[in-house]
């Protein structure tokens, strides 16, 4: 074999030297071109994904931002508004991670959404109001913690109680149902000696019942224990993120590959059966009523035993409101899926309303329906089926403040109409 042919074999095995022939140079150039091509493909795929995402969502985002908020920049999907991370709790299923912060919230060491630390023993002149509930009570939709229900309520109550220190504490947790609120009251809130407990609740019980969940048997409805095992997740509970628009490229590549492989292996037929055929039927109405009745009766007994005044408030729900719906709100109802769901939810809502009203008609516990708080308001209020923007929380605070004040003063609100004149 000639010296030249030996050299060429070395060239093909990537032994580079300045005497390299055209074959080696051509291979080197091709590998470089492939690398550049991959980088450009990733770049343009990223660019196309971002453009597609913005175009496909631009109408909804712009519409929602301009309708629900006075300043579109406050739109709750237009900036990085999050819920806190979660920790697993034996009795409650999950709980907000203490001492955690986000762009629009602070969770104190007790796990409450409050920028202040709260001692278990109140001051002598202090009036303590705790409120519970799910994501609406927690304040999802408010552009900042200051615009959520707690600070709004506290300002109104403080203005008519100049000689007292009124403290309103947000003890709500996104996703909680009445069962968890009852356990939260028993296991945690009582330690802080509340004067008044306000429950802004209803939707999660209705929604879980529609999904076939018995909340007396299952408290960790979102299976947080499995998701928290070894790490914590944000409150959307997603195991994998949605369309990978942000974040690191390697993770997105892995995500897309995994999704594609899953579809290839599982097949659409199995996915269809898993998604629809195996879905549990809605909870029977008699069981739904028993769960609500049992929880509320225990809470009523606790209120009487501990000398606490409890206000049970059925939260606003778009399916049960009489407000004139804006175009965006009309779209929420029209997009209801699957067909007939809205009617089932409304039926659950009416039954829950009646149970709450019956059980809460005592001296220690009272009922208020917030279903029609927004009636007559032509401006859009609902961001989805239940969540609210800043002005929705402001309206709720204005409506609830006189009711809470009536409990503070130990008067019957229905006989003291002057209270409504004391609030803006």
N, C-alpha and C positions, 0 to 999 in steps of 0.2 A: 504494500500500500504506500502511496506517495506521501511525502511530507505535507503537501497541500491538502489532500483529502483528510488526513489526521487533524489538521488545523481546523478544517471546516466542521468536523465532528465536535471538536471542543467549542467551536463557536455556537453550535446548536445546543450544547449543554450549558450555555450562558457563561462561558469563560471569556470575559471581556478583555480585550486589549486594543491598542490603537491600530493594529493591523486587521481589525475585524472586517469581515466581508459584508457584502450587502444583505445576506440572509440574517445575520445577527442584528444588524442595524434595523432591518425591517421588523423583526420580532420585537425588539425593544420598543420601537415606535408603536406597534400594535397594542402592546400591553399598556403603554402610557395612554393611548387613545381610549382603550376600554375603561381605564380608571377615571379619566376625565369624563367619559360618557356616563358612567355610573353616578358620579357626583352631580353632573348636570341633570340627570334624570331625577335624582332625589330632590334637587333644588326645584325643578319645574313641577314635580309632583306635589311638593309642599306648597308652592305658589298656587297651583291650580286648586288644591284642596282648600286653601284659605279663601280664594276668590269664590269658589263654588259655595262654601259655607256662608260667606257674607251675602252673596246674591240670593241664595235659597232662603235666608232668614231675614233679609233686609227689610222686607215689607212688614213682617210681624214685629220685629224689634223696633223699627221706627214708629209704627202705629202704636204699639204698646207704650213706648217711651213717651210719646207726645200725649197720649190719652190719659195715662194713669198718674203722671207726675207733672207738677208745674214746671220743673226743669228736667228736660229729657236726659240730662246727664245723671239724674238720680235713678234712672231705670234699673230695676233690680236684677236684670240680666245683662245690663250694659256695663257693669263693672264687677270687680271680683268680690261679690257678696257671698259669704259662705255660712255654713253652720259649723259649730265646733266639732272636734273629734270626739269619739266615744270611748268609754271604758265599760267593761262588762260589770253588771251588778246582779247579785244572786237573786234578789227579790223583784227588782224592777226590770230586769232584762238588760238594760243599758242606761247609761247616765252621761251627762256632759263631762268632758275631761276637765277637772279642776285646774285653775290657774292657767287657762289657755286663752289665747287672743286670736282675733281675726281682723280683717279690714273694717268690720262694722260691729264687733262684739267683744266683750270681755267676760270670761267666766271666772268667778271668784273661787276661793279655796273650798267653799261649801258646795260648789257645783251649780250655783245660781247665776243667771245672767245679770250681773250687777257689778259695777266698777268699784264698789265699796266692799270692805269686809264687814261681816255682820256678827256681832257677839250674840251668844245664846241668851244672855240676859238683857232685856230691853232697858233703856233709860226710863226714869220715873215719868217723864212727860212725853214719852214716845208712844205713838200709835202705829202698830205694825199691820200692814195689809200684805198678805201673800196671795199671789194668783197662780193657778195651775192651768194646764191644758197642753195642746199639741203645738204644731208649728205656727199656727195663727197667733195663739197666745204668746209664744216665744218671740214672734215678730218677724218671721220670714216675709219679705216684701218691703219692709221699712228700709230706707236708704242708709240709716245709721242707728246706732243704739239709742241716741237721744230722741229719735223720731218714732221709736217703738212705743208700745202701750204703757209700760211701766213708768218711764220718765214723764210722759204726757199726763198720766193719772196723778202722779205725785205733785206735779206743779199745780194742778187744779185743786187738789185737796189741801195742799199747804196754803194756798191763797185764802181759804175760808177757815183755816185753823191757825191763826197767827200765834196763839199762845202755846201751841203744841208742836212737837216734832213728828211729822207724818212721814213714814217710810213705806214705800211700795216696793216689794221684792218680786222679781220675775222668777218663779220656780217652775215654769213650763219647760217641757222637753219635746222637741219635734217628734211626732209619731206616737205620743202617749195617748192612751185611751182612759176611760173613767176608772177601770180596774187599777191601772198604774197610778193614777192621781190619788186614789184612795190609799194605796200602799205608801205613796210618797208622803201623804199627810200623816199617816200613822208612824212611819219609820223615820222621817226626817223633819218635816215642817213643825210638828208639835214640839220638838226640842228648842225651837226659837220663839215659843210663846206668842203666836199670832193673835191679834184681836179679831181680825176678819180674814176669811179665806174666800177668794173669788175663783170659781171654776168657770173658765171659758172653754167650752167643750162640746162634744157631740159628733163632729164630723168623722173622727177616726173610728169611733164605735160603729157608726153607720157604714163607713167604707170597709172596715174589717168584716163586718157582718155580711156585707155583699160578697166579699171574697170567701165566705164560709169559715171564718176564723172565730172560734169560741174563746173570747178573751179572758174567761175565768180559768181556762185550761192552758192557754198559750199566752205568755206575757212578752216573750221576745219575738214579736211578730216578724221582724226583719232578719231574724237569725244572726243577730250581732255577735253572739258568742263565737260562731265559726269565723266571722270576718275579722274579729278582733284578735283571734289567736295568733300571737306573734307580732301584731301591728295594729294600728288603729286606722279607721276609715272616716271620711267625711260623711255627712248625714244622708247623702243620696244613696249610700249603701251599695254602690256598684262594685262588682267584683272586678270587672274590667272597665276602662273608661269608655265614653261614647266615641264618636268619630274623632280620630286622633289629630286634632288641629294644632294643639300646643304641645310643648314638651320635647323630650329628646327623641332623635331620629331612630336610634337603635330600638327603643321601646316600641315606637310606632311600627317599625318594620316587623318586630316580633308579634305585635298585636295583629297586624294585617295577615301575617302568615298563619297565625293560630286560628283566626277566624275562617280563613280560606280552607285550612285543613279540617276544621270542625265541620264545615258545610260538606266537604268532600266525603268525610267518613260517616257522618250522621245521616245526611240526606234530608231533603225537604219534607218528605212524608212523616218521618219520625218527629221532626221538629213541629210539624203541624199538630200531630196528635198530642205531643207533650204540652204545647201551648194552649190548646183549646179543649181537647177531648177529656183530659184528666183534671180540668179546672173544677174545684169543689162547687157545689151548689150553694146559693146564699143561705145564710143561717135561718132556720125557721123562726117565724115572728114570735112564737111563744117563748123560745129560748132567748132571743134578743131582748124581749121584755123582762125576762127573769134576771138576766145579767144586769141590766140597768137598774132594776128595782132593788136587787140585793146590794149592789154597790152603794146606791144612794141611801138606803136604809142604814147601812153601817156608818156612812159618813154623818148622817143625821144623829145617830146615837153618840158618835164621837164628839160632835159639836155640843150636844147637851151635857155630856160628861165633863168636857173640858171648858165649858163656858165660852165657846167660840161661836161667832156669827158667820154662817156660811151662805154665800150667794151662789146659786147654780144658774149659770147663764148659757143658754143654747146659742151657739155661735152663728153668725150669718152664713148662709149657704145659698149659692146662686139659684139652685133649683127651687128654693122655697121663698125667694124674695118677690116683692111686688114692685120693685123699682123699675123705671123705664130703662131697658137695657140699651147700652150704646152698641154701635156696630161690632166692636171688638167683643163685648160681652155676649152679644147674640151669637157670634161665631163659636164661643166656648160651648154654649148649649147645643148648637148645631153639630159640633164635632163630637158630641157625646158618643162614646163607643164602649160596648156594643149597643145596638138599638134596644131601647127599653130600660136601659140602666137608670136613666134619670127618674123614671116613674117608680122604680123599686127604691131608689135612694129617698125620694120624696115621701114614700109610704113609711119607711123606717123613721124618717125625720118627724113625721106627724105622731107616730106612736111614742117616740122618745120625748117629744114635747109634752104629751099628755101625762106620761109617767113622772117626768120631772116636776110638772106643775102639781100633781097630786101629792107626791112625797115631800116636796119642799114647802108646802103650805103650813109652816109651823113658826113658832116664835124664834127658834134658833136657826132656821134654815128657810131661805126664801128663793123663789124662782123668778127669773126674768128671761123673756125671749128676745134675742137680738136679731131674729130672722127678718124683721121689718124696720130695722134701724135706718136703712138706706132708702126706704120707700120715699118717692118724691124727688130723689136726687137724680138729675139727668146726667150729670158727669159720671164717667166710668169709675167704678170702685173695685170691682173684682178683677184680679190679675189672672185667676183661673177659677176653679170651682169655689174656692174658699179664701185664698190668700189675698192680702190687701196692700195697697201702697200707703204712703205717708198719710194722705188725707183720710183714708179709711180708718187708720188707727186714731187719728185725731178726733174723728166723729165718734168712734167707740168710747174714747176717754170722756168726751163731753157728755155722752149718754150715761155712762156708768158712774161718773163722779158723784152726782146727786144721790144715787142709790147707795153708794158706799158711805156717803156722808150721813144719810139717814140711819144707817146702822151704827155709825160712830156716835151719833147723838141719841141713840135708842128711841127713835121716833118712827112712826109709820109713815113712810114716804107718800102713800096714797092720800093721807090726810094733811100733808104738809106741802102744798103746792108752791110755797114761797121758795123752797130749796132750788128749784130750777132757775129762779131769777138770780141766784148767787153765782152762777157759773157762766162764763162767756159762751 
